[in-house]
C-alpha cells in the first residue's frame, strides 16, 4: 500500500501537521480543559482561529500528497 498523505519523513508534512494538531487542541479546549496549553498555543499563533489552523494543516498535507 502506498502512503500518499502520510509522510513523516517530510519536513513539509510536519509543518502541516503542527498547525493541524494545534488547531484541534484549541478547538477542543473546553472538552479537555488544557487551558494553559491552549493559551500558550494562542500566544504562539497570534490568536489565529482554530478553524484556520486546521484548514491550513489539511491543505498542506493535501498539497504535499498531490505533489508526490
NORVENSUL-V503257 format. One record per residue. N is the residue number from 1. RES is the residue in one small letter. PHI is phi in whole degrees, -180 to 180 (none if undefined). Layout:
n=N res=RES phi=PHI
n=N res=RES phi=PHI
//
This chain:
n=1 res=x phi=none
n=2 res=x phi=-88
n=3 res=x phi=-94
n=4 res=x phi=-80
n=5 res=x phi=-106
n=6 res=x phi=-100
n=7 res=x phi=-129
n=8 res=x phi=-66
n=9 res=x phi=-87
n=10 res=x phi=-100
n=11 res=x phi=-64
n=12 res=x phi=-62
n=13 res=x phi=-63
n=14 res=x phi=-65
n=15 res=x phi=-68
n=16 res=x phi=-91
n=17 res=x phi=-71
n=18 res=x phi=-58
n=19 res=x phi=-68
n=20 res=x phi=-63
n=21 res=x phi=-67
n=22 res=x phi=-62
n=23 res=x phi=-64
n=24 res=x phi=-66
n=25 res=x phi=-64
n=26 res=x phi=-67
n=27 res=x phi=-68
n=28 res=x phi=-104
n=29 res=x phi=-56
n=30 res=x phi=-63
n=31 res=x phi=-80
n=32 res=x phi=-103
n=33 res=x phi=72
n=34 res=x phi=-87
n=35 res=x phi=-60
n=36 res=x phi=-67
n=37 res=x phi=-67
n=38 res=x phi=-63
n=39 res=x phi=-67
n=40 res=x phi=-63
n=41 res=x phi=-65
n=42 res=x phi=-62
n=43 res=x phi=-65
n=44 res=x phi=-68
n=45 res=x phi=-87
n=46 res=x phi=75
n=47 res=x phi=59
n=48 res=x phi=-74
n=49 res=x phi=-60
n=50 res=x phi=-56
n=51 res=x phi=-63
n=52 res=x phi=-68
n=53 res=x phi=-65
n=54 res=x phi=-63
n=55 res=x phi=-65
n=56 res=x phi=-64
n=57 res=x phi=-65
n=58 res=x phi=-65
n=59 res=x phi=-65
n=60 res=x phi=-63
n=61 res=x phi=-66
n=62 res=x phi=-65
n=63 res=x phi=-65
n=64 res=x phi=-62
n=65 res=x phi=-68
n=66 res=x phi=-71
n=67 res=x phi=-80
n=68 res=x phi=-87
//
